[in-house]
Amino acid sequence: MESPYRRAGGWLAGVALCLALLAPSARADGSARGEPPHAEETFEFVWQKLRSSRFDEGRDSIDWAALEATHRPAITGAGDLAALRREINRLLQAVGVSHLALIPSEAVPGPKRKSRPRAPEGQADVRADVGLQVSLLEGGVRVARVLPGSAAAEAGIGTGWTVGAIDDWRMDEVLASLGALPEGRGRQLARLQFELHANGRLEGLVVGETVALKLRDGRGREREATLAARPSDGTPLRLVPGMPEETARYSAARVPLDGGGCALQVAFNVWAQPAYQQLVASLREHARCDRLVLDLRGNPGGQIWTITAIAGLLYDKPTQLGTMSTDSGRLNLAVLPRRVADDGSPLRTLHGPVAVLIDHGSASSSEIFAGGLQATGRARVFGDTSAGMALPAITARLPSGDWLYYPTADMTDPGGRRIEGAGVQPDQAARASVADLLAGRDLALEAALAWLSEPASDTAP
C-alpha cells in the first residue's frame, strides 16, 4: 500500500531495507523478551534521527506531523520490547526510504538455523561457503553462479537450476509471500532483501557446516544435494557497529580481448578496505592489461570511503562522484588521483576504458560508484537497472538496546541525478535469463568485453 504520509510524487514504500544481510527485524514478530523497553526515550531518539537527516532533501514529500500523530502514541505506549519493535518497524516502513531499519540486539538474520559446528577450543572459526549464489529470475529462485572448485561445483549443480528449498526454508512459500505484495517499490525492495538473506545462508559458514538443497535441473528433474562448506578466501569484517559480521570476497582474472590485448576482470561483494588493497595488487600483477571490467552485480554496498579510494586508481585529475546533502550542508564525494601506496611505493593506475556491470542487486555504494563513473564519462555501464537504494547511512544504539540503521544524507550524481528510488540505468541493457544461465552465457559480460575490444585511446579523465 502507498504510505499515507507521502504526498503526491512519492513512490510505494512497504518495506524498510538495510545494506547488509539483516532480517527486517529478527524476533520483531512478538517473540522478544518482555523486558523494560525504554519506549519513550527510544521514540525520541529515533524521531530525532529521522527529522535531522536530509535523505529527502528539497522534496518535502513526507507529512511529518501526520506521521508523528499516528506513531508516537503506539511507540511510547509499548509495554514490552516485542511491542516496541513492532511499532518502530511500522514507523520506519511508513517513512519508506532505503537504508532504514531496526536491528534487534540479538542480530540473528534469516530463518532459524540448526546448530552449527564450532572450531576446536582456542582456534578461530574458518570462514567457508558452499560456492553457490542464487537470484530471483523469471518467477523462481535460480542458481546464478557456481564457483569453480566448490562443493556446489563438485556436486554437479549448474547455473539456471531452480532452487526449491534451502534446508527447511521452502522457496515456494517465499515466492507466494513476495507475489502477495503490491507491484511497485515495496515488492522490489522485498525481493532484494530476500536475495541477500538467501545468499547469506550459503556463505559466511564454518568449515564442515552443511546446507541441504532441493533443486530442479535444466531438464526439470528433481535433485537433492547436501553440501559441506569449504574454506573460502574471504576476509571477515564488520562494516559498521551493530551490523553482523560478513565475509568480503574478491576475484580477479586476465581476460584476452578480440584483436589482441587483455582486460582485468574484477568482482567483489562488498565495498571495504580489502577490495581496494586487492585491486591495487591486481593492477600491479596484470600490468599488461590496460582495460577493466568491474563486476558489481549483487554487491549491496559498504563503506563509502572505499568508493573514492578505488576511483582514485582510475582518474588522472581530481573529480567528484556525487554530492551528499546533510544537516551540515552539501559535501562533494571528492576523488583524488592516487600516485603512491600507503607504504610509499608507486601505484599503478588504469588509464584505459572501464566497463561496469550492474544488476537489480547492485545497491548503495555500488550505485553511487557506477552512477558517478557513468556521469563523468569514465565508464560504460552494462547489465540491468540497479536497486535504487543510494543513501549514505550509519548505525546508532537505541535506548532499548537495539540498533537503528538510518540514512544521514541525500545523494545525487555529478549531473544532479538522484539515484534513490530510480537506480542507475545501464548504457547497454543486458538482462540475464534462465535460458542464458542454463547455456552458461553471461550477456552483460559478453557485451562489456566486445566494447572493450574496440580500439580506444587513453580515456582516463
Buried (B, 14 or more C-beta within 10 A) or exposed (E): EBBEBBEEEBBBBBBBBBBBBBBBBBBBEEEBEEEEBBBBEBBBBBBEBBEEBBBBBEEEBBBEEEBBEBBBEBBBEBEBBBBBBBBBBBBBBBBBBBBBBBBBBEBBBBBEBEEEEEEEEEEEBBBBBBBBBBBBBEEBBBBBBBBEEBBBBBBEBBBBBBBBBBBEBBBEEBBEEBEEBEEBBBBBBBBBBBBBBBBBBBBBBBBBBBBBBBBBBBEEEEBEBEBBBBEBEBBBBEBBEBBBEBBBBBBBBEBEBEEEBBBBBBBBBBBBBBBBBBBBBBBEEBEEBBBBBBBBBBBBBBBBBBBBBBBBBBBEEEBBBBBBBBEEEEBEBEBEBBEEBEEEEEBBBBBBBBBBBBBBBBBBBBBBBBBBBBBBEBBBBBBBBBBBBBBBBBBBBBBBBBBBBBBBBBBBBBEEBBBBBBBBBBBBBBBBBBEBBBEEBBBBBEBBBBBBBEEEEEBBB
